[in-house]
């Protein structure tokens, strides 16, 4: 290792980048925490929440349906994350405490996930809601510091390859654990349970232990913090960067149009991703095993979808591919409104998988193409993008819950999501996918 004196007269350790052991250790964080994203928030917990919770819950004198309460819990968690993300980014970039906070949020998330074990009835509903919100905050908060490590451990020409390695590790790990939980739940009697529902909480503990255990690999291999003293400037720096980036975006009409299109489309995409399970359970009466199979279909088809739309983009351009997916998303929302049988929904899920992976990967890649050439502010632009991602998730899940609450069913909420994609489609038609001038 070499040491150098920076212009700030503060000593930092400059590590040799692209070390395979460190890069693999970084990717193992994806292996560890992706299990929560897939197994808990998408596959298992939504259906379990609806089974344990009464159809209507009275909170602060208001009657709220169980599906709406779940949607509001997601919205609240992501709102908190969006509000503190700039603060966390400032600490990550200027405080030199990436590893400390990576460990903190990982421990918070994993312990809260295991705490869901105690959510077994309406009497412990507060435990379920609180632990779910804290686990989601731990998951998203950890990602801020996980992503912040990438420039420290890899050179820019390796970013895409290393990021892809992390994604593949996360996919593999979450699928292994999801299939394991499927075996436990389907064969509940082997493990001493009287019914499959009583076996579900085992998944909460398994995911928490998996998350906490495998995260020790990156926590051991990633470089140690080069800490700087806390300062007011450090705490507000992230918010200042967001403000500056917002002004830059407002001064670039084409980028503003694209981010507006992304905001509405992402609100629809994230709502489908997080709430498809409760729709299947509530409207089509899927059990937990069926929900897990549904999510496996989404994941497997999603990989093919990402490659397919990458190919479409290479032939026809990003704009054509994105508009095609927005049209498909609109049709999927209409299909969700009229779907009647479980088999129909499995076919619909295959369609969701096809556009899910392609939409998320291509949206980010297209944004990168719109950034000013040779800009030194790439990190700030993507931090702003990340905040929009979270805020659109808040809007989408909140409105889904509100419409469910007002209309008494989720089909109207699913149909309403089509509005997001139509708005996005209209805006996207005016976007030019060309690099801006710095």
C-alpha positions in Angstrom: 0.0 0.0 0.0 1.2 3.5 -0.7 0.5 6.7 1.2 0.2 10.2 -0.3 -0.5 13.6 1.1 -3.6 15.1 -0.4 -4.2 18.8 -1.0 -6.3 18.9 2.1 -3.2 17.8 4.1 -5.1 14.7 5.3 -3.5 11.3 5.0 -5.4 8.7 3.1 -4.5 5.1 2.1 -4.5 4.5 -1.6 -5.2 0.9 -2.3 -4.3 -1.0 -5.4 -7.5 -1.4 -7.3 -9.0 -4.4 -9.1 -7.8 -7.0 -6.5 -9.9 -10.1 -7.2 -10.3 -11.0 -3.6 -11.7 -7.6 -2.7 -13.9 -7.4 -5.8 -15.4 -10.9 -5.0 -15.8 -9.8 -1.4 -17.7 -6.7 -2.5 -20.0 -8.9 -4.8 -20.8 -11.1 -1.8 -22.6 -8.2 -0.2 -25.1 -8.6 -3.1 -25.3 -12.3 -2.4 -26.0 -11.5 1.3 -28.6 -8.8 1.1 -30.5 -9.6 -2.2 -32.1 -12.5 -0.2 -34.1 -9.9 1.7 -35.2 -8.0 -1.4 -36.4 -11.2 -3.2 -37.4 -13.6 -0.5 -39.0 -11.2 2.0 -40.3 -8.1 0.3 -41.4 -9.8 -2.9 -42.1 -13.5 -2.4 -43.0 -14.5 1.2 -43.8 -11.6 3.6 -46.6 -9.9 1.6 -48.8 -13.0 1.5 -47.9 -13.9 5.1 -48.8 -10.3 6.2 -52.3 -10.6 4.6 -52.9 -14.0 6.2 -52.0 -12.8 9.7 -53.6 -9.4 9.5 -57.3 -8.8 9.7 -59.0 -7.6 6.5 -59.5 -4.2 8.1 -57.3 -2.5 10.7 -58.2 0.6 12.8 -55.2 3.0 13.0 -55.7 6.5 14.5 -59.4 6.1 14.2 -59.2 5.2 10.5 -60.2 1.9 9.0 -57.5 0.6 6.6 -57.5 -2.6 4.6 -54.7 -5.0 5.1 -53.5 -4.5 1.6 -53.5 -0.8 1.9 -51.6 -1.0 5.2 -48.9 -3.0 3.6 -48.6 -0.5 0.7 -48.4 2.4 3.2 -45.7 0.6 5.2 -43.6 0.4 2.0 -44.3 4.0 1.2 -43.3 5.2 4.6 -40.0 3.2 4.6 -39.0 4.5 1.2 -40.0 8.1 2.1 -37.6 7.9 5.1 -34.9 6.5 3.0 -35.4 9.2 0.3 -35.2 11.9 3.0 -32.0 10.6 4.6 -30.2 9.4 1.4 -28.4 12.7 0.8 -27.2 12.7 4.4 -26.0 9.2 4.0 -24.3 10.0 0.7 -22.5 13.0 2.3 -21.2 10.7 5.1 -20.2 8.1 2.6 -18.3 10.5 0.3 -16.8 12.9 2.9 -16.9 11.2 6.2 -14.7 8.2 5.5 -17.1 5.9 7.4 -18.4 3.7 4.7 -17.6 0.5 6.5 -19.0 1.6 9.9 -22.4 2.5 8.3 -22.4 -0.5 6.0 -22.1 -2.7 9.1 -24.7 -0.7 11.0 -27.4 -0.8 8.3 -26.7 -4.5 7.6 -27.0 -5.4 11.3 -30.2 -3.3 11.6 -31.8 -4.9 8.6 -30.9 -8.4 9.4 -32.0 -8.2 13.1 -35.2 -6.5 12.1 -35.8 -9.3 9.5 -35.3 -11.9 12.2 -37.7 -9.9 14.4 -40.5 -10.7 12.0 -40.5 -14.1 13.6 -42.5 -12.6 16.5 -45.2 -11.3 14.1 -47.7 -14.1 14.5 -51.1 -12.5 15.1 -53.0 -9.2 15.2 -51.7 -8.7 18.8 -48.2 -8.4 17.4 -49.1 -6.4 14.2 -47.0 -3.5 15.5 -44.0 -5.8 15.6 -44.5 -6.9 12.0 -45.0 -3.3 10.6 -42.1 -1.9 12.7 -39.6 -4.7 11.8 -40.6 -4.6 8.1 -40.0 -0.8 7.9 -36.7 -1.1 9.8 -35.5 -4.0 7.7 -36.3 -2.1 4.5 -34.4 0.9 5.8 -31.5 -1.3 6.7 -31.5 -2.9 3.2 -31.7 0.4 1.3 -29.3 2.3 3.7 -26.7 -0.4 3.3 -26.9 -0.1 -0.5 -25.8 3.5 -0.3 -22.5 2.6 1.3 -22.1 -0.6 -0.7 -22.3 1.3 -4.0 -19.9 4.0 -2.6 -17.2 1.4 -2.3 -17.1 0.6 -6.0 -14.9 3.6 -7.1 -12.5 2.7 -4.3 -11.9 -0.9 -5.3 -12.2 -0.9 -9.1 -11.0 1.3 -11.9 -13.7 3.0 -14.1 -13.2 0.6 -17.0 -14.2 -2.3 -14.6 -17.3 -0.7 -13.2 -19.8 -2.5 -15.5 -18.1 -5.9 -15.1 -17.8 -5.7 -11.3 -21.4 -4.4 -11.0 -22.6 -7.3 -13.2 -20.7 -9.7 -11.0 -22.5 -8.3 -7.9 -25.9 -8.7 -9.7 -25.1 -12.3 -10.6 -24.0 -13.1 -7.1 -27.2 -11.5 -5.7 -29.4 -13.4 -8.2 -27.8 -16.8 -7.5 -27.9 -16.3 -3.7 -31.5 -15.2 -3.5 -32.7 -18.0 -5.8 -30.9 -20.6 -3.7 -32.5 -19.3 -0.5 -35.9 -18.9 -2.1 -35.9 -22.5 -3.3 -34.7 -23.7 0.1 -37.6 -21.8 1.7 -40.0 -23.3 -0.8 -38.9 -26.8 0.2 -39.4 -26.0 3.9 -42.8 -24.5 3.4 -44.1 -27.2 1.0 -42.8 -30.0 3.2 -43.7 -28.4 6.6 -44.5 -31.7 8.3 -40.8 -32.8 7.8 -39.8 -30.0 10.1 -42.5 -30.5 12.7 -45.0 -27.9 11.7 -48.7 -28.5 11.6 -49.4 -26.3 8.6 -47.4 -24.4 5.9 -48.3 -21.0 7.3 -46.5 -21.8 10.6 -43.4 -22.7 8.6 -43.2 -19.3 7.0 -41.6 -17.4 9.9 -38.6 -19.8 9.5 -37.8 -17.9 6.3 -37.5 -14.7 8.2 -34.8 -16.1 10.5 -33.1 -17.9 7.6 -32.9 -14.7 5.5 -31.7 -12.7 8.5 -28.9 -15.2 9.3 -28.0 -15.4 5.6 -27.8 -11.6 5.3 -25.8 -11.1 8.5 -23.6 -14.1 8.0 -22.5 -13.7 4.4 -22.1 -9.9 4.8 -19.1 -10.7 7.1 -17.2 -11.6 3.9 -17.3 -8.1 2.4 -17.0 -6.5 5.9 -13.7 -8.4 6.3 -12.3 -7.9 2.8 -13.3 -4.3 1.9 -10.8 -1.6 2.7 -10.8 -0.1 6.2 -12.2 3.4 6.7 -9.9 6.4 6.4 -12.0 8.5 8.9 -12.3 12.2 8.8 -13.7 14.3 11.7 -17.4 15.0 11.6 -18.3 18.5 10.5 -21.5 20.4 9.7 -20.2 20.7 6.1 -20.1 17.0 5.8 -23.6 16.5 7.1 -25.1 19.0 4.7 -22.8 18.3 1.7 -25.1 15.6 0.4 -28.2 17.9 0.4 -26.2 20.6 -1.3 -25.1 18.2 -4.0 -28.8 17.2 -4.6 -29.7 20.9 -4.9 -26.9 21.6 -7.3 -27.8 18.6 -9.4 -31.5 19.5 -9.5 -30.6 23.0 -10.8 -28.4 21.4 -13.5 -31.2 19.1 -14.6 -33.7 21.9 -14.7 -31.3 23.7 -17.1 -31.3 20.7 -19.4 -34.8 20.3 -20.8 -34.1 16.9 -22.5 -32.7 15.4 -19.4 -35.6 16.8 -17.4 -38.1 15.2 -19.8 -36.3 11.8 -19.5 -36.2 11.9 -15.7 -39.9 12.8 -15.7 -40.6 9.8 -17.9 -38.5 7.6 -15.7 -40.2 8.9 -12.5 -43.7 7.9 -13.7 -42.6 4.6 -15.3 -40.6 3.6 -12.2 -43.6 4.3 -10.0 -45.5 1.7 -11.9 -42.6 -0.8 -12.2 -41.8 -0.7 -8.4 -45.4 -0.9 -7.5 -45.8 -4.1 -9.6 -42.6 -5.5 -8.2 -43.5 -5.0 -4.6 -47.3 -5.5 -4.7 -47.8 -8.3 -7.3 -47.7 -10.9 -4.5 -50.4 -9.3 -2.4 -52.5 -8.9 -5.5 -52.1 -12.6 -6.3 -52.9 -13.6 -2.7 -55.8 -11.2 -2.2 -57.5 -11.4 -5.6 -56.6 -14.8 -6.9 -56.0 -16.6 -3.5 -52.5 -17.8 -4.1 -50.8 -19.7 -1.2 -47.2 -19.1 -0.2 -45.8 -21.9 -2.3 -47.6 -20.6 -5.4 -46.3 -17.1 -4.7 -42.7 -18.4 -4.5 -43.2 -20.2 -7.9 -44.6 -17.0 -9.3 -41.5 -15.0 -8.2 -39.2 -17.7 -9.6 -40.9 -17.2 -13.0 -40.4 -13.4 -12.7 -36.7 -13.8 -11.9 -35.9 -16.4 -14.6 -37.8 -14.7 -17.4 -36.4 -11.4 -16.2 -32.8 -12.4 -17.1 -33.9 -13.3 -20.6 -35.9 -10.1 -20.8 -32.9 -8.0 -19.9 -30.8 -9.6 -22.6 -33.6 -9.4 -25.2 -34.2 -5.7 -24.7 -30.5 -5.0 -24.7 -30.5 -6.6 -28.1 -33.6 -4.6 -29.2 -31.8 -1.5 -28.0 -28.7 -2.3 -30.0 -30.8 -2.7 -33.2 -33.4 0.0 -32.8 -32.1 2.3 -30.1 -32.8 2.9 -26.4 -35.8 5.1 -27.0 -37.6 2.5 -29.2 -36.9 -0.2 -26.6 -38.2 1.9 -23.7 -41.3 3.0 -25.5 -42.0 -0.7 -26.5 -41.7 -1.7 -22.9 -44.0 1.1 -21.7 -46.7 -0.1 -24.1 -46.2 -3.6 -22.9 -46.5 -2.4 -19.2 -49.7 -0.6 -20.0 -51.2 -3.8 -21.5 -50.0 -5.8 -18.5 -51.8 -3.5 -16.1 -55.0 -3.8 -18.2 -54.5 -7.6 -18.1 -54.1 -7.5 -14.3 -57.4 -5.8 -14.0 -59.3 -8.5 -16.0 -57.3 -11.6 -15.0 -59.5 -14.3 -13.4 -57.5 -17.5 -12.9 -54.1 -18.5 -11.5 -53.0 -19.9 -14.8 -53.8 -16.6 -16.5 -51.8 -14.8 -13.9 -48.7 -17.0 -14.4 -48.8 -16.0 -18.1 -49.1 -12.4 -17.0 -46.2 -12.8 -14.6 -44.0 -14.1 -17.5 -44.9 -10.9 -19.4 -43.9 -8.9 -16.3 -40.6 -10.7 -16.1 -39.9 -10.0 -19.7 -40.1 -6.2 -19.3 -39.1 -6.0 -15.6 -35.4 -6.7 -16.1 -35.2 -4.9 -19.4 -36.8 -1.7 -18.0 -34.6 -1.4 -15.0 -31.3 -2.0 -16.7 -32.1 0.0 -19.8 -33.5 3.0 -17.9 -30.2 3.4 -16.0 -28.1 2.9 -19.1 -30.1 5.4 -21.1 -29.7 8.0 -18.3 -25.9 7.5 -18.4 -26.0 8.3 -22.2 -27.7 11.7 -21.4 -25.1 12.9 -18.9 -22.9 15.8 -20.1 -19.7 14.6 -21.8 -16.7 14.4 -19.5 -18.7 15.7 -16.5 -16.9 15.3 -13.2 -20.2 15.1 -11.4 -21.3 11.6 -12.5 -21.8 10.5 -8.8 -24.0 13.5 -8.1 -26.2 12.8 -11.1 -26.7 9.2 -10.2 -27.4 10.1 -6.5 -30.1 12.4 -7.8 -31.4 9.5 -10.0 -31.4 7.2 -7.0 -33.5 9.7 -5.0 -36.0 10.0 -7.8 -36.1 6.2 -7.9 -37.1 6.1 -4.2 -39.6 9.0 -4.4 -41.3 7.4 -7.3 -41.6 4.2 -5.3 -43.2 6.2 -2.5 -45.7 7.7 -4.9 -46.6 4.5 -6.7 -47.0 2.3 -3.6 -48.9 5.0 -1.7 -51.4 5.6 -4.5 -51.8 1.9 -5.0 -52.7 1.6 -1.3 -55.0 4.7 -1.4 -57.0 3.5 -4.4 -57.2 0.0 -2.8 -58.6 1.7 0.3 -61.0 3.9 -1.5 -62.3 1.4 -4.0 -62.3 -1.7 -1.8 -60.2 -3.8 -4.1 -56.8 -4.1 -5.8 -57.9 -4.5 -9.4 -58.7 -0.8 -9.7 -55.2 0.0 -8.3 -53.6 -2.2 -10.9 -55.5 -0.6 -13.7 -54.5 2.9 -12.3 -50.9 1.9 -12.7 -51.4 2.0 -16.4 -51.8 5.8 -16.1 -48.2 6.0 -15.0 -47.0 4.2 -18.0 -49.2 6.2 -20.4 -47.8 9.5 -18.9 -44.3 8.2 -19.2 -44.9 7.1 -22.8 -46.2 10.6 -23.8 -43.2 12.3 -22.2 -40.6 9.8 -23.6 -41.7 10.4 -27.2 -40.1 13.9 -26.8 -36.8 12.7 -25.4 -33.7 12.6 -27.6 -31.2 10.0 -26.5 -28.1 12.1 -27.2 -25.2 13.1 -24.8 -25.6 16.6 -23.5 -22.9 19.2 -23.8 -21.1 19.9 -20.4 
